[in-house]
Amino acid sequence: MDLDEASVAEARRTAAEAGVAERVSFAVADAADPAGTGADLVTIFEALHDMADPVGVLTAARAALAEGGSVFVADERVSDEFVAPADEIERLQYAFSVLHCLPATRAEGPGVANGTVLRASTMLAWARAAGFTQPEVLDIANDFWRFYRLRG
């Protein structure tokens, strides 16, 4: 689901071209609104840091899961704490944050304006606040992305 109609239309076209349209669905909707139940997997790719209500989104994702289901989150990899001077990738993430992510989130209205620099401790705290009892950082090496599995 996405708030952007053009993105949803493109996702539907891509799924049809890949021959999987009957196995996936896409909707113009707010991710913080309950989307039903029974999903084995909910994914959030490079988006949670842009949302003004990340705990609400994770709460809705948790409610959508079937028993034993998981939420898989992929978001930017940044250091676990601020260090100056930051390396080139971290500086790039801060630039994205200041020039796009923070203004885009603030445009949604009041809420959390975290931006691109989503530290693991923040993500895990949001997951626990949403009711997940087993949030974890997955051990997947990648220079740009950090991956999380949320269960329980």
Beta strands, then each sheet from edge to edge (+ up, - down):
strand 1: 39-45
strand 2: 65-76
strand 3: 134-137
strand 4: 145-151
sheet 1: 1+ 2+ 4- 3+
end
